[in-house]
Amino acid sequence: MQAKVGQTFQSAAQKMQAKVRSAFETRFAHQPAIVVRAPGRVNLLGGHTDYNEGYVLPMAVDRAAWVAASAIDDHEARVRALDLGGDVIFPLDVIPLSDGGWCAKRVSKADLTLACIF
């Protein structure tokens, strides 16, 4: 049974990676240099107490953030959330404060093109 669960997870992860890669290629007309996954988690106990020597009880969840990225030649970041729709484009030389939308616009000054799915 455990092997089947692992295979199911791997298959789902491979499908999502392919979806993110395909969406990136469709939107930006080239392959991403990298596709990465950050697994989701929740704190059942002790949010923001771990760095104050408090107790925490984190738990993994069946969600993840996927990012496909590549370097670009211009000085604008283009970020897309596939599940929320739409793009956010902003200059990298002067990164604006968040407008309260889905993209917090906290991107480093590296020149990146991003396609995200959560």
Backbone bond lengths (Angstrom), bond angles and torsions (degrees), N, CA, C in turn:
res aa  C-N    CA-C-N  psi(-1)  N-CA   C-N-CA  omega(-1)  CA-C   N-CA-C  phi
1 M - - - 1.447 - - 1.522 111.51 -
2 Q 1.345 117.48 -43.41 1.447 121.06 -178.09 1.534 111.07 -62.04
3 A 1.320 117.83 -39.39 1.456 120.82 178.32 1.525 110.55 -62.17
4 K 1.325 116.88 -38.52 1.465 120.58 179.80 1.532 110.99 -65.82
5 V 1.333 117.80 -41.19 1.462 121.38 177.62 1.522 109.65 -61.65
6 G 1.326 117.46 -45.12 1.463 121.49 177.97 1.518 111.94 -61.11
7 Q 1.336 116.36 -41.23 1.468 120.45 178.49 1.517 111.12 -66.37
8 T 1.339 117.29 -39.66 1.461 121.25 178.90 1.512 110.34 -63.63
9 F 1.345 117.31 -44.52 1.464 120.84 178.24 1.511 110.89 -61.77
10 Q 1.331 116.34 -45.48 1.459 120.05 -178.92 1.521 110.38 -62.57
11 S 1.317 117.53 -41.71 1.452 121.22 179.11 1.529 110.91 -63.58
12 A 1.334 117.65 -43.66 1.465 121.43 178.66 1.523 110.31 -64.56
13 A 1.321 117.24 -40.81 1.458 121.24 178.95 1.534 110.75 -65.10
14 Q 1.323 116.93 -40.93 1.462 120.39 178.58 1.529 110.63 -64.28
15 K 1.334 116.89 -39.80 1.468 120.50 178.21 1.521 111.17 -64.50
16 M 1.345 116.93 -42.46 1.454 119.92 179.91 1.525 111.00 -67.55
17 Q 1.313 116.91 -39.32 1.458 119.93 177.55 1.529 109.97 -61.40
18 A 1.303 117.05 -42.72 1.465 121.33 178.31 1.530 110.66 -63.98
19 K 1.333 117.36 -39.95 1.466 121.08 178.47 1.521 111.40 -63.51
20 V 1.328 117.19 -45.03 1.466 121.57 179.52 1.525 110.25 -64.53
21 R 1.331 116.40 -45.03 1.471 120.78 179.41 1.536 110.34 -61.32
22 S 1.316 117.51 -43.92 1.461 121.91 -179.63 1.532 111.59 -65.06
23 A 1.330 116.54 -42.54 1.466 120.18 178.87 1.527 110.85 -63.59
24 F 1.313 116.80 -39.58 1.463 121.09 177.72 1.528 110.33 -62.62
25 E 1.332 115.71 -48.91 1.465 120.43 -178.80 1.526 111.33 -62.73
26 T 1.318 117.47 -38.54 1.467 121.11 178.33 1.526 110.83 -65.20
27 R 1.314 116.97 -44.75 1.467 121.35 -175.99 1.518 112.86 -74.38
28 F 1.334 117.74 -41.93 1.461 120.91 -171.26 1.526 114.58 -108.76
29 A 1.316 117.39 0.07 1.474 123.55 174.37 1.528 114.23 60.64
30 H 1.308 116.89 27.84 1.461 121.50 170.49 1.524 108.09 -160.10
31 Q 1.329 115.71 164.37 1.452 120.65 -178.42 1.525 110.72 -76.62
32 P 1.323 117.49 147.38 1.466 119.15 175.41 1.528 110.64 -72.19
33 A 1.316 116.47 150.19 1.457 120.56 176.59 1.525 110.50 -75.04
34 I 1.332 116.09 -26.31 1.458 120.54 -176.98 1.527 109.72 -152.46
35 V 1.320 115.77 145.26 1.466 122.74 171.85 1.524 106.04 -129.35
36 V 1.336 116.87 123.96 1.462 120.82 -177.43 1.524 110.47 -129.89
37 R 1.328 115.34 158.91 1.465 122.59 -179.75 1.519 109.46 -128.76
38 A 1.330 116.43 132.39 1.464 122.21 173.71 1.525 107.27 -113.60
39 P 1.332 117.87 114.84 1.462 119.78 -177.80 1.525 111.73 -67.68
40 G 1.328 114.74 149.17 1.454 120.18 179.88 1.517 112.08 -84.81
41 R 1.334 115.23 156.02 1.459 120.77 175.95 1.521 108.89 -155.26
42 V 1.305 115.38 159.57 1.454 122.12 173.91 1.524 107.60 -130.64
43 N 1.317 115.91 152.04 1.460 120.79 173.53 1.518 108.12 -98.90
44 L 1.306 116.22 112.30 1.456 120.39 177.91 1.527 110.80 -74.88
45 L 1.315 115.91 -24.30 1.450 122.13 -178.49 1.518 107.90 -148.64
46 G 1.295 117.53 136.02 1.456 121.01 168.00 1.497 117.44 83.10
47 G 1.329 118.54 38.25 1.457 119.32 175.45 1.523 111.22 -59.63
48 H 1.303 117.86 127.79 1.471 125.61 178.59 1.525 112.98 66.22
49 T 1.306 118.30 23.02 1.465 119.34 176.05 1.520 112.09 -108.65
50 D 1.332 117.63 -14.75 1.458 120.42 -176.29 1.528 112.54 -61.78
51 Y 1.320 118.52 -34.83 1.460 119.96 -179.55 1.529 111.70 -84.65
52 N 1.323 118.19 1.15 1.461 123.12 173.92 1.521 110.68 -114.03
53 E 1.333 116.05 25.22 1.459 124.26 179.92 1.526 112.76 61.79
54 G 1.329 116.89 28.16 1.460 120.88 176.81 1.516 110.93 -91.77
55 Y 1.312 116.32 177.24 1.452 121.91 -179.87 1.525 110.19 -90.72
56 V 1.312 115.22 143.14 1.460 120.45 176.74 1.527 108.86 -135.38
57 L 1.319 114.56 155.85 1.456 120.73 176.10 1.531 107.44 -138.14
58 P 1.357 116.66 82.85 1.464 119.31 178.38 1.521 110.91 -79.93
59 M 1.321 115.32 156.56 1.458 121.32 178.84 1.528 108.06 -142.95
60 A 1.321 116.32 136.61 1.466 120.79 176.47 1.527 109.42 -72.50
61 V 1.327 115.79 146.77 1.461 121.62 175.89 1.526 108.76 -123.59
62 D 1.313 116.09 166.41 1.466 120.59 -175.34 1.531 112.37 -86.94
63 R 1.290 117.33 36.45 1.458 123.20 177.28 1.522 108.19 -124.70
64 A 1.321 116.25 161.51 1.460 120.89 178.38 1.517 109.04 -157.70
65 A 1.301 115.66 158.49 1.464 121.46 171.83 1.518 107.22 -104.98
66 W 1.316 116.10 126.91 1.453 122.36 178.71 1.525 108.28 -109.96
67 V 1.315 117.13 138.62 1.464 121.67 178.68 1.523 108.53 -133.39
68 A 1.322 115.00 130.36 1.464 121.79 170.49 1.524 105.79 -113.07
69 A 1.320 117.65 134.18 1.462 119.89 -175.42 1.517 111.17 -145.42
70 S 1.329 114.61 155.82 1.463 121.58 172.10 1.515 108.92 -155.55
71 A 1.309 115.70 157.90 1.462 121.37 178.51 1.527 109.26 -73.05
72 I 1.321 115.63 151.66 1.461 121.37 176.74 1.519 108.81 -130.39
73 D 1.324 116.26 165.92 1.458 121.11 -177.82 1.527 113.56 -91.65
74 D 1.332 117.41 -25.56 1.462 118.07 -179.45 1.525 110.06 -89.44
75 H 1.309 117.31 -174.95 1.461 121.53 -174.27 1.517 112.36 -114.75
76 E 1.324 115.47 40.66 1.450 121.16 175.17 1.524 109.03 -125.74
77 A 1.313 115.53 138.41 1.463 120.54 173.69 1.517 107.64 -94.51
78 R 1.319 116.41 137.64 1.455 122.49 175.94 1.522 107.47 -120.77
79 V 1.321 116.09 117.78 1.465 122.04 -176.18 1.514 108.43 -120.84
80 R 1.323 115.99 134.01 1.473 121.41 179.73 1.523 108.70 -132.60
81 A 1.327 115.57 131.69 1.469 121.20 172.94 1.519 106.47 -104.11
82 L 1.312 116.82 114.01 1.454 120.50 -175.31 1.519 112.64 -64.74
83 D 1.313 117.35 -33.49 1.457 119.59 -178.45 1.526 113.32 -82.38
84 L 1.312 118.31 -16.70 1.467 121.56 179.89 1.523 112.45 -106.43
85 G 1.314 116.72 -18.36 1.460 121.26 178.12 1.526 112.65 78.68
86 G 1.291 114.96 154.86 1.451 120.98 176.93 1.518 113.55 81.78
87 D 1.331 113.72 161.60 1.462 121.93 179.03 1.519 109.54 -114.18
88 V 1.310 115.31 155.00 1.450 122.24 169.05 1.519 105.65 -122.12
89 I 1.316 116.42 126.14 1.463 121.91 -179.84 1.519 107.45 -121.92
90 F 1.330 116.28 131.49 1.461 119.49 178.58 1.521 109.65 -150.36
91 P 1.359 116.62 152.57 1.460 120.44 -179.45 1.521 110.89 -72.76
92 L 1.314 116.73 147.04 1.451 120.65 179.27 1.523 112.65 -90.38
93 D 1.331 117.62 -16.28 1.464 118.32 179.90 1.527 111.37 -75.26
94 V 1.336 117.44 -29.34 1.461 122.16 174.77 1.524 106.42 -135.56
95 I 1.303 116.74 95.79 1.456 120.32 -177.35 1.528 108.47 -78.54
96 P 1.336 117.97 119.26 1.464 120.93 -177.63 1.526 112.13 -73.88
97 L 1.321 115.60 160.87 1.455 120.55 174.02 1.515 109.43 -69.92
98 S 1.313 116.32 161.11 1.451 121.64 -179.71 1.518 111.06 -62.31
99 D 1.332 114.72 141.26 1.462 119.96 175.03 1.518 110.79 -95.87
100 G 1.330 116.78 8.59 1.459 121.19 178.81 1.514 113.48 86.18
101 G 1.327 118.24 0.11 1.456 121.66 179.39 1.520 111.33 -78.84
102 W 1.326 115.70 -168.98 1.457 120.85 -176.86 1.514 112.75 -68.33
103 C 1.313 117.75 -22.47 1.462 120.87 -179.64 1.522 108.66 -103.80
104 A 1.314 117.47 113.40 1.456 121.36 -176.82 1.528 111.66 -73.41
105 K 1.332 116.77 -8.95 1.460 122.39 177.34 1.527 112.86 57.94
106 R 1.291 116.29 37.60 1.454 120.50 176.42 1.525 108.58 -105.11
107 V 1.307 116.06 67.64 1.458 122.61 -177.95 1.515 108.00 -105.16
108 S 1.321 117.02 141.61 1.457 119.78 177.67 1.523 109.56 -66.70
109 K 1.310 116.98 170.74 1.458 120.68 -177.15 1.527 112.64 -76.34
110 A 1.315 118.50 6.96 1.461 120.67 174.45 1.525 108.49 -67.81
111 D 1.306 116.87 144.58 1.456 120.87 178.94 1.520 109.22 -81.97
112 L 1.328 116.95 107.81 1.458 121.48 -175.68 1.524 111.58 -132.27
113 T 1.308 115.34 148.68 1.440 122.85 166.73 1.519 105.80 -113.76
114 L 1.321 118.00 128.10 1.453 120.75 -174.07 1.504 112.40 -123.80
115 A 1.301 117.39 144.33 1.459 123.60 167.88 1.512 105.99 -127.75
116 C 1.310 117.81 122.17 1.458 121.09 -173.46 1.517 111.14 -120.35
117 I 1.312 115.48 148.38 1.465 120.84 169.74 1.512 107.07 -138.96
118 F 1.311 116.40 139.32 1.466 121.08 -178.22 1.498 109.53 -120.18
